[in-house]
Amino acid sequence: MAVPLDEGPPGRRRVGPFWIEEGPGALIAGAAIVVLFAVLFILAVAMRPA
């Protein structure tokens, strides 16, 4: 029997076969990864060979 999308442990959400943690930790980690890639891209553009 399938698990409905709105049932599960508190602080978690089911989307398809995946459980998604809800909370500030995942949001902060995702934002840090985006910022890291943005900084690396800017450095790569700024330091490209002339």
Beta strands, then each sheet from edge to edge (+ up, - down):
strand 1: 12-15
strand 2: 18-21
sheet 1: 1+ 2-
end
